[in-house]
Amino acid sequence: MNDKFKIDSHKMNHHPERVAQWLEAGDDWEKAKKIYPLYIEVSSCGACNHRCIFCALDYLDYKTGSINTENYLKTLEDMAAGRVKSVMYGGEGEPLIHAKIRDFTLKTKDLGMDVAFTTNGVFMNEDFLETALPITTWLKVSIDAGTKENYAKIHRTKEEDFDTVLKNLKKAKEIKEKNNLPVTLGTQMLLIPENHQEAVTLAKIVNDIGVDYLVIKPYSQHLMSENKRDIDYEKYLYLEDELNKLSNKNFDIIFRRHTMEKYDTDTRDHPHCLAAPFFWAYIMANGDVYTCSAFLGDKRFCIGNINEKSFKEIWESEERRKNWEFIKNLDISQCRQNCRMDEVNRYLWNLKNPPEHVNFI
């Protein structure tokens, strides 16, 4: 596996200034409140055209609301002023449903922040691609099956969507090549018993299209999701060798073995979360700002709403200070295993708890 994008790891070590700011802040709230996220996930739309059988956010009921355009554009300015470096449009719904998603993309990049998308790819039409791809760092499409019949069952949609997604990926590749764009085109399969037999098939399909990578990732049980699964990933590790045979200089298979092994055996050595409420945040389609996406809907992690206050006011607020104090003592066993910040937390914990003889480098 050639994981040059560090998808199965982290990139926190490439931001020493922000980490140093965090270390210096310690228990001083006046310093801590000035530490803004490096990365923010934004849900532009709560609605989704699919109902994937493994959806972690099914408990949110796919509400049809969309993020307020005027307020969000102002929020982007605050985020940039706080030195937020990247924004990923994804979230509890399908981000490309929002009528102003192209405007969001242009504004985000214009303010100096990197842009990315996680999408099911159905609404990834040519107009969107022509606007977004030249200014997007990466775009990842969740496909999750190698045949249209199984795709329809897993995504709980019509079979034609499978063909639409592949057609849109081909168009994305065409636009990328025609304009010599640096954007990374990725695809993803969430590995479950219902699709493991089609992993190689999907890899061949997207390799032929010419995308840059295919991620094979494990299921992660959300604490509040309605779907419940207990998957033994040991029985699927054999797929790594088969899939890696398809890798070449233009196409990477990123088989998340490390994360799968952590799923089977909880190896967390950090008793508390250190990444929140600092290095990342989540903005829901209704405008609520959360310090951790694993607790969407849990008001203990909601620190304000961009329709009521500016992002700066929210991020430096008393509500965030209370969340900061709460997370300091939150038992990590209450958190989602293999959460988005797991590897970042391991890194930060090691910095806070150095080994003996640390000066003998």
C-alpha positions in Angstrom: 0.0 0.0 0.0 1.3 3.4 -0.9 -0.6 5.8 1.4 1.1 9.0 0.2 -1.9 11.0 1.4 -1.6 9.7 5.0 -5.2 8.7 5.0 -4.6 5.9 7.4 -2.5 8.1 9.6 -2.4 11.9 10.3 -0.6 15.0 9.2 -0.5 17.0 12.5 3.3 16.9 12.5 3.3 19.2 9.5 1.7 22.0 11.6 4.3 22.6 14.3 3.4 26.3 14.9 -0.3 25.5 15.8 0.8 22.5 17.9 3.3 24.8 19.7 0.6 27.3 20.3 -1.5 24.5 21.9 1.3 23.3 24.1 2.1 26.8 25.3 -1.6 27.5 26.1 -1.9 24.6 28.5 -4.7 25.4 31.0 -4.7 29.1 30.2 -8.1 29.8 28.5 -7.1 33.2 27.3 -4.5 31.6 25.2 -6.5 28.4 24.4 -9.5 30.3 23.0 -7.2 31.8 20.3 -6.3 28.4 18.9 -8.5 28.0 15.8 -9.1 24.8 13.8 -6.8 23.8 11.1 -9.6 21.9 9.4 -13.4 22.3 9.4 -16.0 19.9 8.0 -19.1 21.7 6.7 -22.5 20.1 6.0 -24.0 22.4 3.3 -27.2 20.3 3.2 -28.9 18.0 5.6 -30.8 16.1 2.9 -29.4 13.1 1.1 -30.5 11.3 -2.0 -29.3 8.0 -0.6 -29.9 6.0 2.5 -26.8 3.9 2.9 -27.2 0.9 5.1 -24.1 1.8 7.1 -24.8 5.5 7.5 -23.4 6.7 10.8 -25.7 9.8 10.8 -29.0 8.0 10.1 -30.2 9.1 13.6 -30.3 12.7 12.4 -33.1 11.8 10.0 -31.7 13.5 6.9 -33.4 16.8 7.5 -34.0 18.8 4.4 -32.6 22.1 5.6 -29.6 23.8 3.9 -27.0 26.0 5.4 -27.9 29.7 5.2 -25.9 31.2 2.3 -25.4 34.7 3.5 -24.5 33.7 7.0 -22.1 31.0 5.9 -20.3 33.3 3.5 -19.6 35.6 6.4 -18.6 32.6 8.5 -15.9 31.7 5.9 -14.4 35.2 6.4 -14.1 34.6 10.1 -12.6 31.2 9.6 -10.0 32.5 7.2 -9.1 35.3 9.7 -8.6 32.7 12.4 -6.1 30.9 10.1 -8.3 27.9 9.3 -6.4 26.1 6.5 -8.9 23.7 5.0 -12.6 23.1 4.6 -14.2 19.7 3.6 -17.7 19.8 2.3 -19.5 16.6 3.3 -21.5 16.1 6.4 -24.9 14.6 7.4 -26.3 15.0 3.9 -25.1 15.2 0.3 -23.2 18.5 0.0 -23.7 18.9 -3.8 -27.4 19.3 -3.3 -27.0 22.9 -2.1 -27.8 25.3 -4.9 -24.9 27.6 -3.9 -22.2 24.9 -3.5 -20.1 26.4 -6.3 -20.2 29.8 -4.7 -19.1 28.3 -1.4 -16.2 26.6 -3.2 -15.1 29.8 -4.9 -15.3 31.8 -1.7 -13.4 29.3 0.4 -10.5 29.2 -2.1 -10.6 32.9 -2.6 -10.0 33.4 1.1 -6.9 31.2 1.0 -8.3 27.9 2.4 -8.0 24.5 0.8 -11.2 22.9 -0.5 -12.2 19.2 -0.5 -15.4 17.2 -1.1 -16.8 13.9 0.1 -19.8 13.0 -2.0 -21.8 10.2 -3.4 -21.1 11.7 -6.8 -24.6 11.6 -8.3 -24.9 15.4 -8.5 -21.3 15.9 -9.6 -22.4 17.3 -13.0 -20.2 19.0 -15.6 -21.1 22.6 -14.4 -20.0 21.8 -10.9 -16.8 20.0 -12.1 -15.8 22.9 -14.4 -16.1 25.3 -11.5 -14.8 23.2 -8.6 -12.0 21.0 -9.9 -9.5 23.9 -10.8 -9.6 25.1 -7.1 -10.2 21.8 -5.3 -7.4 19.9 -3.5 -9.2 16.6 -3.5 -12.6 15.1 -4.2 -13.6 11.7 -2.9 -16.6 9.7 -4.1 -18.2 7.0 -2.0 -19.2 4.0 -4.2 -19.2 1.0 -1.9 -19.9 -1.7 -4.5 -18.6 -3.2 -7.7 -22.0 -3.8 -9.4 -25.0 -1.6 -9.9 -27.3 -4.2 -8.4 -25.3 -4.4 -5.1 -24.7 -0.6 -5.2 -28.5 0.0 -5.2 -29.0 -2.4 -2.2 -26.2 -0.8 -0.2 -26.9 2.8 -1.0 -30.7 2.1 -1.0 -31.2 3.9 -4.3 -31.9 3.1 -7.9 -29.4 1.1 -10.0 -29.0 3.9 -12.5 -27.2 6.0 -9.9 -24.2 3.6 -10.2 -23.9 4.4 -13.9 -24.3 8.1 -13.3 -21.5 8.2 -10.7 -19.1 6.3 -13.0 -20.0 8.7 -15.9 -19.4 11.7 -13.6 -16.0 10.3 -12.5 -15.0 9.9 -16.2 -16.0 13.5 -16.8 -14.0 14.6 -13.8 -10.9 12.7 -15.1 -11.4 14.2 -18.5 -11.6 17.8 -17.1 -8.5 17.2 -14.9 -6.4 15.9 -17.9 -7.6 18.5 -20.3 -6.7 21.4 -18.0 -3.7 19.7 -16.4 -5.2 20.2 -12.9 -3.5 19.1 -9.7 -6.7 18.0 -8.0 -6.7 14.5 -6.6 -9.6 12.3 -7.6 -10.4 9.6 -5.0 -12.9 6.9 -4.5 -13.9 4.9 -1.4 -15.5 1.7 -0.3 -16.6 1.1 3.2 -15.9 -2.6 3.7 -18.8 -4.6 5.1 -20.0 -8.2 4.6 -22.4 -7.2 1.9 -19.7 -5.8 -0.4 -16.3 -7.5 0.4 -16.6 -9.8 -2.6 -16.8 -6.8 -4.9 -13.7 -4.9 -3.7 -11.5 -6.1 -6.4 -14.2 -5.5 -9.0 -14.6 -1.9 -7.9 -10.8 -1.4 -7.9 -10.6 -2.5 -11.5 -13.5 -0.2 -12.5 -12.1 3.0 -11.0 -8.6 2.1 -12.1 -9.8 1.9 -15.7 -11.5 5.3 -15.3 -8.2 6.8 -14.1 -8.9 8.0 -10.6 -5.9 8.5 -8.3 -6.8 6.1 -5.5 -9.4 3.8 -4.0 -9.7 3.7 -0.2 -10.9 0.5 1.5 -11.9 1.5 5.0 -13.6 -0.3 7.9 -17.0 0.4 9.4 -16.9 2.5 12.6 -19.8 2.1 15.0 -21.3 5.5 15.8 -22.6 5.7 19.4 -26.0 7.1 18.3 -26.6 5.6 14.9 -29.6 3.3 14.3 -27.6 0.7 12.4 -25.5 -1.6 14.5 -22.7 -3.8 13.3 -20.0 -5.9 14.8 -17.6 -6.8 12.1 -14.5 -9.1 12.4 -12.1 -7.5 10.0 -9.5 -10.3 10.4 -11.4 -12.3 7.8 -11.1 -9.6 5.2 -7.4 -8.7 5.6 -6.6 -11.1 2.7 -8.0 -8.6 0.3 -5.0 -6.3 0.8 -2.7 -8.5 -1.2 -5.2 -9.0 -4.0 -6.0 -5.3 -4.2 -2.3 -4.2 -4.1 -1.7 -6.1 -7.3 -3.7 -3.4 -9.0 -1.7 -0.5 -7.7 0.6 1.3 -10.2 2.4 4.6 -10.5 -0.9 6.3 -11.4 -3.3 4.4 -9.1 -3.0 3.7 -5.4 -4.9 1.2 -3.3 -5.2 2.6 0.3 -6.2 -0.5 2.3 -6.7 0.8 5.8 -5.3 -2.2 7.6 -4.0 -0.2 10.5 -7.5 1.1 11.2 -9.1 -2.3 10.8 -6.7 -3.8 13.3 -7.5 -1.0 15.7 -11.2 -1.7 15.2 -10.7 -5.3 16.3 -8.6 -4.4 19.3 -9.0 -1.1 21.1 -5.4 0.1 21.6 -6.1 3.7 22.7 -3.6 4.8 25.2 -4.8 8.3 25.7 -7.5 8.6 28.4 -8.9 11.9 27.1 -9.4 13.7 23.8 -6.8 16.3 23.1 -7.7 17.4 19.6 -11.0 18.9 20.6 -12.0 21.7 20.9 -8.9 22.9 19.1 -7.8 21.6 15.8 -11.0 20.8 14.0 -14.7 21.7 14.1 -18.0 20.8 12.3 -20.7 23.1 11.0 -24.1 21.5 10.5 -26.6 22.4 7.8 -28.7 24.2 10.5 -25.8 26.4 11.4 -24.8 24.6 14.7 -21.1 24.5 15.4 -19.8 21.3 17.0 -16.4 20.6 18.4 -16.6 16.9 17.5 -18.5 15.3 14.7 -18.9 12.0 16.7 -21.4 13.8 18.9 -23.6 15.7 16.4 -27.0 16.3 18.1 -25.4 16.1 21.6 -25.8 19.6 22.9 -22.8 19.2 25.2 -20.6 19.6 22.1 -22.6 22.4 20.4 -21.0 25.8 21.1 -23.2 28.1 19.0 -24.9 28.7 15.7 -23.6 30.8 12.8 -27.1 32.2 12.2 -27.0 33.9 15.6 -23.4 34.8 16.2 -20.2 35.2 14.2 -17.8 32.3 14.0 -15.2 34.4 16.0 -17.8 35.0 18.7 -18.7 31.3 18.9 -15.1 30.0 18.9 -14.0 32.4 21.6 -17.2 32.0 23.6 -18.0 30.9 27.1 -19.8 27.9 25.6 -16.5 26.7 24.0 -14.7 27.3 27.3 -17.3 25.1 29.1 -16.8 22.4 26.3 -13.1 22.7 26.8 -13.4 22.0 30.5 -15.8 19.2 29.9 -13.6 17.4 27.3 -10.6 17.6 29.6 -12.3 15.0 31.8 -14.3 13.1 29.2 -13.5 9.4 29.4 -12.3 8.3 25.9 -14.2 5.0 26.3 -17.4 7.0 25.8 -16.1 8.1 22.4 -16.4 6.5 19.0 -13.6 4.0 18.4 -11.4 4.9 15.4 -12.8 8.5 15.4 -11.6 11.0 12.9 -9.0 12.4 15.4 -7.8 9.1 16.8 -4.3 9.3 15.2 -4.0 13.0 16.0 -4.9 12.2 19.6 -2.2 9.6 19.8 0.4 12.1 18.4 -0.7 14.8 20.8 -0.7 12.5 23.8 2.9 11.4 23.1 3.9 15.1 22.9 2.3 15.8 26.3 3.7 12.6 27.8 7.3 12.2 26.4 9.3 9.1 26.9 12.3 9.0 29.3 15.6 10.4 28.0 13.8 12.5 25.5 16.8 14.8 24.9 18.8 12.0 23.5 17.4 12.3 20.0 
